[in-house]
Amino acid sequence: SLALSDGGGVRETEGREEGEADPSSSSSSALADAAKEEVVGRVFFSRASLGAVRNLRFGLEMAESEVPIREMITAICYFARPMMAIYGWKGETLIAPVRGSVASVWHRTARALSAKCLTPNEAAFLRVAGVKREDLLVCNEFSEPFKPAFALAVDRKAKALLLVCRGSLESKDVLTDGLCHPHSFLKGYAHAGICAGSIWVLSQTRRIIRDQMLSLGPQGYRLVLVGHSLGAGVAVLCGMRLRKSFPDLHVFAFGCPQLLDGPQAAGCASFVTTICNGQDVVSRLSYRSVKGLRDRLVQVSTAVASEAGRR
């Protein structure tokens, strides 16, 4: 698993014995106290602690893990920045309305004058994610059916090669979401539309990822995949395909939909961290769950009609 070191880089973390304190934490820290007591629990973030997503408030259920809560939350909050950044100027406007609106107009004007200037989405991604222009390797800012938007960049602070996949934002993404029947994937099955999207993303990035990791890997960099909603599913499937070549990769999936069969989903536990915002419907939505809801509604309506007939 991943956590940010004091120097800003991402380092390996190990589970501590029960009751053992983190020497870098303050005794007054609520998160440190939680890490001392147990690994499993509910953690609420304040706006100030969320950084790039400070306008939101999350209730997080931490599943059983060998990583202390404090380290896990640090990594989650850090990689929430590129998760929001991939939404471009629209995402930045949600975070900082004035700055996002002004910056988008500025970059639209500059782009109209010169094709060498960054697009509003590219500029917003760099600002929100904290990535330098020369470290942005690929930015596919618009989606097509089964071709989700994504970006590939080098995060020098986290010492990570980031593959960030965007969630549903355009009407064309609905086709990718809606093709939800099971499709053969590795040793089981996966969401057909998301599976097709992951294949396309890898067709655009696999060679670049390989070349970058050949040079960055010896420097301590690792591959990190981040996504939200539809993008979270794409990131998970890409991670599963890439893990054979990069066994130390990690996936942060925010609001990930149900997309795998049970055995394959359980097999992702060691390298995928999923984050669900309270009772978010996306993380509970699948072909099977919708079919089950329909069956229950039919049963209830039938029972109500029968009761009304007896009266």
N, C-alpha and C positions, 0 to 999 in steps of 0.2 A: 504494500500500500504506500501511499505518498503523503508526505507532510512537508511544510515549508520550514527550512532551517532558519536560524537567526540571520544568516547572511543572504537570505532570499532564495536560495536554491532549494530544489526538492530533494529530500533525502529519504532513505529507507527508515521505517519505524518498526519497532518490535513491541509485542505485548509485554506489559509489566506484571509482576506478581500482584495478587490482590492486596490492595492497601498500600502499595509502593508509590511514593510521590514522584512527580516529575520535577527534577531539580531546576528546570528553567521557568517554572511557573510560580506565581505569587500565591501565598496562602489565602489571600483574600479573593482570588479568582474563583468565580462560580463554576466555570468550566473545569478548572483544575480540581476543584472539590468533587465534581461529578466523575472525573477520570479516576480519582483515588478510590471512590466508593464502588463503582461498577462500570462495566462497559455498555450494558444494555440500559436504555432509558429514553425519556423524551426530553428534547432540548429545544428551547425557544430562543430564537435570535432576536436581538434588538436591531433597530434600523442602523445604528452606528456600526455594528459588527459585521454588516453584510457588504460593505464596500460598494461595489458596482451595482448591487441590487438593493441599495439602502431604502428605496421607496416601498419595498415589500416586507412582509413579515411572515416567517416560516415556522411551522410546527413540524419538527422532524422526528420520526420514529427511527431510532438507531437499532439496527438488527445486531444480533450477536456477532462480535468481531474480536480479533486479537489486538486490534489497534485501539488505544485509548481515545475516548471521545474528543479530547482537546486536539489531538493531532488530526483526526479525521475531519473535524469541523474546519480547521485551518485550511486543509487542502480543498475541501468543498467550496468554501467561501472564495478562495483564490481562483479556482477554475470556473466559478460562476461568472467571472468577468468575460472570458472569451465566449461563454455560452450566451450572454446578452449581446456581446459585440457582433456576433454573426448576423444579427437582425439589422445591422447597418444603421442608417440615419433614423429610421423609425424606432429602433430599440434605444438609441441614444436619446431621442426626444422623450421617450418614456422615463428614462433615468434623470435627464437634465433638460427640461422642456425648452428653456431659453437658449442654452448653449447648442442643443441639438438642432433647433430650428434655424438659428443664425448660421451655424456651420454648414448645414445642408444647402442653404441658399448661396453661400459663398462658394462652395465647391461646385455646385451646379453651374454657376456663372464662369468659374475658372475652367471647368471642363469644356464648356461651350467655346471658349476662346482658344484652348489648346488641348489636344488629345493626350499630351504628356502628363497633364494634371490628374490627380487622383479623382475617382468618382466619389460622390457623397457617401456611398456605402463603404468603399475601401477606406476613406479617411476616417469614418466613424469607427470602423473595426479597429484601426490602429490606435485611435485615442482610447477607446473603452478597454481594449485588451492590453494596452500598454506595450505594443509591439512596434519596432522601428520599421520604416518603409522598406529598407533593404532586406528585412527578415520576412516580409510577406512574399511567399513563394508562388502561391496560386490563390485566386479569389474568384470563385464562380458565384456571382451575386444574385443571379436570377435562376429560378427553377423552371423545369419542364416536367411533364408527366414521367415519373420514374427516374428523374434526374434532379435530385434535391440540391439546393444551394449549399456550398461548403467553402472553407478556406483552409489552407495549409501554411503554417508559419512557424518560425523558430522563436521560442520564448527564452531569451537569454537569462532572465531573472530566475525562472523556474528550472532552467537547464532541461528544456523539453522541446521536442518537435510536436507541435500541436496540429491535429486534424480536427477541425470544428465543423459540425454539421447543423444546419438550421432546421427548425421545425416548420410546421405549416404556416404560411403567410400569404401565399397567392392561391387563386382559385385552382390553378393547375395541380397544386399539392393534394387536392381532394381526391384525385384519381389514384395517386399513390397510396393515400390512406385507405381508400375504399376497396382496393383489391386485397381483401383480407383473408382469402381462403388459404389453407395450409399448402405450402410449397416445399418440395424436398430441399433440405439444406444440411450439408455435412452428414451427420449420422442421425438426423431426425427431420423435423419440419420447422418452418418459420413463416411469418407473415409474407405473402407473395409480393405485395407492392414494395414493402421495405427491403425485402431481399433483392428485388430488381434494382432499387435505388443504391444499395450497398455495392452491388456488382459494378454499377456505372461509376460510382465515386472511386472505387479502387482502380478501375481502368484508367482514370485520369491522374491518379496519385501514386500508384504502387512503385513505379520506377523512380519517381522523385524521392519518395520515402526511403527507398533502398539506398540511393546515392547519398542522401543527406545523413542517414544513420551510419553509413560507412565512415564518414568524416566526423560526425558529431558523437557517435557512440564511444570512441576511445576517450573523449573528453568528459564522460560521465552523463551524457544526455540520454534520455529515454523517450519512447514514443507514448504520447498521451492523447487519447481520443475523447472529445467532449461533444455533447449534443443535448438538445432539448426537444421533447415531444417526438415528432417524426424523426428529427435529427438524432435523438437519443437512440432510437431503434436502429438507425443506420450506423451509428457509431459502434453499437454493441456487435452487430453482425460483421462490420469491418474488422473490429478487434478480434473476433473469433477466427476470421480468415488470416489475419496477420500474425496471430500469436505464435504460430509455428516458427516463423522467422524472427520474431521479436518477443521472446518469452517473458520479458520484464515489462511489457506495456501495461497501461492501466486505462480503464474507461470510466468516465464520469457521466452518467446518464440521468439528466434532470427530467422528471415527468415522463419516464420511459413507458411506452404502451406495452401491452402483453403481445409478445411476438414469437416466443419459442415454446416448444413442447417441454414438459416437466424435467426430464433428465438433462436436456441441454441447458435449460435455465439454471438448474442446480450446479452444473459444471462451470458456470461463469462466476460463481461466488468469490473465487480467489483473485479475480482481476477486474471485476466490474463493481462499481459503487453506484447504486441507484438512489435518487432523492425524489421523494413524493411530497408535494405540497398539500398537507392536510388530507382532505377527502377528494382530491383531484380525480375527476372522472376518467381522464385519459389513461391513467395508470391502471384502471380497472376495466377498461373497454376492450372487448375482443368480439370476434364473431360468435364465440360460444356464450359469452356473457349476455350479448344482445339477444341471442336466440332464447336463452334461459329467461330473460326478462319478458320476452314476448309470450312464452309459454305460461309464465305466472300471471300475466295480465289476462290471458284467455281464460285461465282457471278462475280467476277472481270475477271476471265479467260473467262467466257462465254461472258461477255460484250466486251472484247477485241477481241475475235474471231468473234463476230457478226459485230463489227466495221470494222475489216479487210476484212470480206466477202463483205461488202457494197462497199468497195473501189475497 
